[in-house]
Amino acid sequence: MAHVKKGTAGALLFAALVVTMVFSSCQAADYCHAIVPCSDETCSNYCQKNNFKNFQTYCTTGQYYPTCCCRVPDA
């Protein structure tokens, strides 16, 4: 029974490590800046003006202002 617990703990630790690596790599590819108003159009224009290629856009609520983020794959 102890062997099962060790195997389960090891699997959970490995899964947590993989999720952390994937999450951190996604964060590294996001370039964000305060944009008012943040919409699909204004955010897309911001990403284009900064010469990002193959980007995806999304708006978030920053501490004080809306924030446009350009998610760039393989950055």
Buried (B, 14 or more C-beta within 10 A) or exposed (E): EEEEEEEEEEEEEEEEEEEEEEEEEEEEBBBBBEBEEBEEEBBBBBBEEEEBEEBBBBBEEBEEEBBBBBBBEEB
